[in-house]
């Protein structure tokens, strides 16, 4: 692809930084990654003179095409900064069908590519929707590591809500060089018709979590809040029980209520003191 070298060169500029600074500055930018489907990505990293371990962060989900078109470019910039300040190259792919790539004009026969379809509630394909995001993560990692823009080992995959579900699905692929998977409020099918704690098909969601756990061997941390009305404690606990019972290595943390809706914990900079000690201890335990 024509822009392949250009993107690599642009990313490489991030390495020409102040290697001797006590507190390295952060560089952030938006880039188009030349993946099998070109993907816009937010990239942030400290300006140091060495390849750094990679963190891929996956944003949330919505089935509403109009909402997808107005989706924020980066949902959790402060959380991305937290990882970057700890020595990581952070890449947040904006999935096809969101933001500037969300062009849906059904009356004109124009439809954007969208990775999150689960089908009808009665026969929801939660596994397929998760694996689609997992494959996108594979493409991102293969490209960034393949261009030697990040270390070949120590990769962390993070996700929130539907993106967290994709990260959990990613754990089932057991890719080489991946250190850990971290999810916040992971799941799909929450709040059907806008009703709190009304999941599309909870038994199918639990079954998909069990399928992911049957092949997953990557250390996984799952954080939920007590006042998440998309995936409340009763459901989130069952998801991780099924995941671990099938062979997964998941660590489950339920934190106290946060704000009016705990589902958006990672979006709020004021929540960093709540989740960062849990994440830090988990990563220390899985170097």
N, C-alpha and C positions, 0 to 999 in steps of 0.2 A: 504494500500500500504506500502511496506517495507520502502521506504524512507520518508514516511509521518512524522514520529517522528524526523528523522534526519534533514529534512528541517526546521521543527518547531524549533528544537534546534539551528540550525545555525542562523535562524532569531532572536531567543531569545538572542543570543550573542550580538546583536546590542544594547540591553538594558543595558548591563553591562558597562556603560560609566561614564564619569566625570560629575556627576550631579551638582557639585558645581562650575564648570567652568563658567566664565563670558560669554565667547563666546565658546560654546561647539564645539568640533571637529566633523567633519562629517565622517561617515563610509560608504563606498560604496563597493558593491560586486555584482557578478552575481550568481543567484541561479536558480535551476529548481523547479518550484512549482508543486506539485502533484495534478493538477486539473483534471477534466474529460478527457482533453487532456493535457498531461504534457507540461508546458510552461516555457521557459527560461525567466528570468526577471532580470532587473537591479534594484537594491535596494540601496537607499541612505537615511540616516537619521542622525540627530544630536545625539551624545552620551549623553543621559540623562536617568535618572532612572524612567521613567514613560511611559506607553503607550501613543502614540501620535496620533492625527487625521491623517487619511490616505489621500494621494493624489495618484490617479492612472492616469498616463500619457500615451496617445495613440499616437504612431508614425504615420507617413504618409503612403502613399499607392502607389503602382505601379502595373499595370497589366502585366508587362513584367517579365516572370519567371527568366530570366538571371539577370535583375536588382534586383529582390528580393533576389537572392542568394548572391549578393554583397552588400546588404543593410547594412548601418552602424549599429553597435550594439546599440548605443544610439544616436538619432538624436539631442537631445537638453539637453545635460548634464548640461550646465550652467543654463538653466531654471529649471531643476530638483534641482540643488543646491540652487537656489533662494527660492524655496518652502521649502526645508529641513532646510535652515538657519532660516526660520520663524516658525520652530517647527513642521514640518510634517515628517511622514514616507512616502517616495516617492517610488512607485513601478511602473516600466515601463515594462509591459509585451511585449516581442518580439513575435508577433503573429505567429502562425504556417504558414509555407510557406516563411518565411523571414530568412535571414542569414543562420546559420548552419542547420536550419531545412528545407531549400529550396532545396529539391532534386527532380528535374524533369528530368526524362530520358524517354520521350515518346516512343522512339524506343525500349526500354526495358520493357515497361509497368510499369514504376515506376513514381508515381505522389505524390507530397507532399500535405498535407492538407493545404487548403488555404481558408481564411474567406472572401475574398474581391470580389468574382465574382459578376458582375452585369448583365451578359448576353449580348445580342445584343443591340446595340444602339437604334434600333427602338422600342424595348420593354424592356428597361433597368429596372432592379429591384433594384432601389436605396434603397428602404426601407429595403429589405431583407439583403443587404450588410451592412447597418448600424446596424440592429438588431443583426447580427452575432457578431459584435464587442461589442455591448452592453451586450450580454450574456457572453462573455469572461470577461468583467468588473465585472459582477455579480459574476462569479466564483472566481475572484481574491479577491474581497471584502469579500465574504463569507468565503474564506479560511483564509485570514489574520486576519479579525475580529474574526472569529470562534476560531482561535488559540490564541486569546487575545494578538496579537502582535501589534494591533492598537486599538484606541478607537472605540466604537460601534457607535458613533455619530460624526458629523463634517466632513464626507468624502467629498472630492472634486474630481471630474472627469474632466480631461483636455485632449484635443486632438488637433492635427494639421492635416489639409487637410482631407484625408480619415479617419484618426483617430479622427479628430474633428467631422466629420460626424457621426462616431460611438458614440461619446460622446453626440451629439445632439439626436441621437436615444435613447441613454441610458436615457436621461431626460424623455422620454415618458413612461418609466417603473415605475417611481416614487418610487424607492426603499427606504426603511426606513433607516434613519441614514445618508442620503446624504444631504449635506449642499448646494452645488452648482455645476453647470457644466460650464466649461470655454472652449471655442473653439477658435482656431486660423485658419483663412482661411478655414473654414469647407466646404466640398462639395465632390462630386464625378463627374466623367465624364469630367474633364477639359482638355483643350488643345488636342482635338482629332486630330490625325495626326500631332501632334506637333505645331499646329496653335494657336496663342494667342487668348484668348476669344472665343474659338470655343468649346462649350460644347456639349457633347454627345446627350443629350435630356433635355434641360433646363426646359421644361414644366413638365416633369416627376419628375425632381429634386425638383421643387417648390411644386408639389403635395405631394411628400414624406415629405417635410418639414411641410406642412400643416397637414399631418397625425400625425407626431410626436407631433406637437403643440396641437392637439386635446385632447391628454391625459396627456401632460406634465404639471406639476405644480411645478417643481424644478426651482428656480431662475437660469437663464442662461445668460452668458455673451458671446457675439460673437464679435471677433475682426478681421477686415479685413484691408488690405492696398489698397490705391488708385491704386497702380501699380501691383496688383496681376493679372497675365494674365491667371490664371486658373479659378478664380471666381471673376471677376471684379465687380466694384461698382453697375452696373446696375442689375447684377444677385444676388449678395450677399444681396443687399437691399430687393429684392423681396422674397428671401428665408426667411428672418426674418419677413417681413410683413405677409407672409402666415402663418408662425409659430405662430406669436402673434395673428393674426386674428382668428385662430382656438382655441385659449385659452392658448397658451404658455406664459411664463413669461420671454421673451427674451429682453436683453439689447444689442443694436447694436452700435458698434464703428467703424468708418472708419478713419484710421490714414493716415497721409501723406505718399507719396511714400518713400520706403526704398530700397536703393541699386538699382541694376538692375532688381530685381524680388522680389516684396513684399511678394510673396507666402511663402517664407522661413524666415519670420520675426523671429519666435520663435527659429530658429536654430542658430541665430547669437547673441553672447553675447553682441555685441554693441547695440542691439535693446532693451535690458532689460530696460534702462531708458525711452524708449518709452511706452512699454506696462505695466511695473510694477506699475506705479501710477494708471492706469485704473483698473488693477486687485485689487490693494490694496483698492481703494475706493469701488469697488463692494463688496469685502469680508467684509469690515467694515459695509456696508449697509445690509448685509445678514449674521449676526453672527451665 
